[in-house]
Amino acid sequence: MGDLVLIENQQNYWMEWQLHDKFVPNWLGPYMIKRKFRSGAYHLIDMEGNEEREPINITYLHPFYS
Protein backbone atom coordinates (compact mmCIF):
# COMPACT_ATOMS: atom_id res chain seq x y z
CA MET A 1 0.00 0.00 0.00
CA GLY A 2 1.18 3.49 -0.83
CA ASP A 3 3.16 2.40 -3.91
CA LEU A 4 2.69 4.31 -7.16
CA VAL A 5 1.47 2.48 -10.26
CA LEU A 6 0.35 3.20 -13.81
CA ILE A 7 -2.84 1.76 -15.33
CA GLU A 8 -2.78 0.30 -18.83
CA ASN A 9 -4.96 2.46 -21.08
CA GLN A 10 -7.57 -0.03 -22.34
CA GLN A 11 -9.07 2.55 -24.71
CA ASN A 12 -5.74 2.83 -26.48
CA TYR A 13 -6.27 -0.36 -28.50
CA TRP A 14 -9.68 0.73 -29.79
CA MET A 15 -8.59 4.28 -30.52
CA GLU A 16 -5.41 3.21 -32.32
CA TRP A 17 -7.34 0.73 -34.45
CA GLN A 18 -10.33 3.02 -35.10
CA LEU A 19 -8.58 6.38 -35.46
CA HIS A 20 -5.05 5.28 -36.35
CA ASP A 21 -3.83 7.60 -33.58
CA LYS A 22 -0.36 6.64 -32.37
CA PHE A 23 -0.21 9.51 -29.88
CA VAL A 24 -2.73 8.02 -27.44
CA PRO A 25 -0.94 7.29 -24.13
CA ASN A 26 -0.32 3.62 -23.32
CA TRP A 27 -0.41 4.21 -19.56
CA LEU A 28 -2.49 6.43 -17.26
CA GLY A 29 -1.45 7.75 -13.88
CA PRO A 30 0.32 7.67 -11.57
CA TYR A 31 -2.08 6.25 -9.00
CA MET A 32 -1.44 5.25 -5.40
CA ILE A 33 -2.46 1.82 -4.10
CA LYS A 34 -5.00 2.24 -1.33
CA ARG A 35 -6.05 -1.37 -0.76
CA LYS A 36 -5.12 -4.82 -2.03
CA PHE A 37 -7.70 -7.60 -2.42
CA ARG A 38 -6.92 -11.32 -2.23
CA SER A 39 -8.18 -11.78 -5.79
CA GLY A 40 -5.25 -9.78 -7.17
CA ALA A 41 -7.20 -6.56 -7.61
CA TYR A 42 -6.18 -3.17 -6.22
CA HIS A 43 -8.22 -0.17 -5.12
CA LEU A 44 -6.45 2.99 -6.32
CA ILE A 45 -6.53 6.73 -5.72
CA ASP A 46 -5.08 9.40 -8.00
CA MET A 47 -2.57 12.00 -6.86
CA GLU A 48 -5.37 14.44 -6.01
CA GLY A 49 -7.05 11.95 -3.65
CA ASN A 50 -9.91 10.91 -5.95
CA GLU A 51 -10.76 7.21 -5.66
CA GLU A 52 -11.27 4.93 -8.64
CA ARG A 53 -14.78 3.43 -8.69
CA GLU A 54 -13.80 -0.17 -9.41
CA PRO A 55 -10.79 -2.20 -8.31
CA ILE A 56 -8.19 -2.78 -11.04
CA ASN A 57 -6.68 -6.21 -11.70
CA ILE A 58 -2.93 -6.48 -11.27
CA THR A 59 -2.50 -7.49 -14.93
CA TYR A 60 -3.38 -3.90 -15.93
CA LEU A 61 -0.91 -2.26 -13.53
CA HIS A 62 2.74 -1.35 -13.94
CA PRO A 63 5.11 0.05 -11.27
CA PHE A 64 5.75 3.79 -11.56
CA TYR A 65 9.40 4.85 -11.35
CA SER A 66 10.04 8.55 -11.03
C-alpha positions as a printed NumPy array, in Angstrom:
array([[  0.   ,   0.   ,   0.   ],
       [  1.184,   3.486,  -0.826],
       [  3.158,   2.401,  -3.911],
       [  2.689,   4.312,  -7.16 ],
       [  1.466,   2.476, -10.258],
       [  0.348,   3.199, -13.808],
       [ -2.84 ,   1.761, -15.332],
       [ -2.777,   0.295, -18.834],
       [ -4.958,   2.455, -21.083],
       [ -7.572,  -0.03 , -22.335],
       [ -9.073,   2.553, -24.708],
       [ -5.736,   2.828, -26.48 ],
       [ -6.271,  -0.365, -28.501],
       [ -9.684,   0.733, -29.789],
       [ -8.586,   4.283, -30.524],
       [ -5.413,   3.214, -32.323],
       [ -7.335,   0.731, -34.448],
       [-10.325,   3.017, -35.103],
       [ -8.578,   6.384, -35.457],
       [ -5.05 ,   5.281, -36.353],
       [ -3.834,   7.596, -33.583],
       [ -0.363,   6.637, -32.371],
       [ -0.214,   9.506, -29.884],
       [ -2.731,   8.021, -27.438],
       [ -0.939,   7.291, -24.126],
       [ -0.319,   3.62 , -23.315],
       [ -0.413,   4.214, -19.558],
       [ -2.489,   6.426, -17.257],
       [ -1.446,   7.747, -13.883],
       [  0.324,   7.67 , -11.567],
       [ -2.084,   6.249,  -8.997],
       [ -1.44 ,   5.25 ,  -5.402],
       [ -2.458,   1.822,  -4.101],
       [ -5.004,   2.237,  -1.332],
       [ -6.048,  -1.374,  -0.762],
       [ -5.121,  -4.82 ,  -2.027],
       [ -7.701,  -7.598,  -2.424],
       [ -6.921, -11.321,  -2.232],
       [ -8.182, -11.777,  -5.785],
       [ -5.246,  -9.778,  -7.167],
       [ -7.201,  -6.556,  -7.614],
       [ -6.184,  -3.169,  -6.221],
       [ -8.216,  -0.168,  -5.123],
       [ -6.448,   2.991,  -6.319],
       [ -6.533,   6.732,  -5.722],
       [ -5.083,   9.404,  -8.001],
       [ -2.575,  12.003,  -6.861],
       [ -5.371,  14.442,  -6.014],
       [ -7.053,  11.954,  -3.647],
       [ -9.907,  10.912,  -5.949],
       [-10.761,   7.214,  -5.657],
       [-11.275,   4.928,  -8.64 ],
       [-14.778,   3.433,  -8.693],
       [-13.805,  -0.165,  -9.412],
       [-10.786,  -2.199,  -8.311],
       [ -8.194,  -2.782, -11.039],
       [ -6.682,  -6.206, -11.701],
       [ -2.931,  -6.482, -11.268],
       [ -2.501,  -7.493, -14.935],
       [ -3.376,  -3.903, -15.933],
       [ -0.911,  -2.261, -13.527],
       [  2.742,  -1.346, -13.939],
       [  5.107,   0.051, -11.274],
       [  5.753,   3.785, -11.557],
       [  9.403,   4.847, -11.347],
       [ 10.043,   8.553, -11.027]])
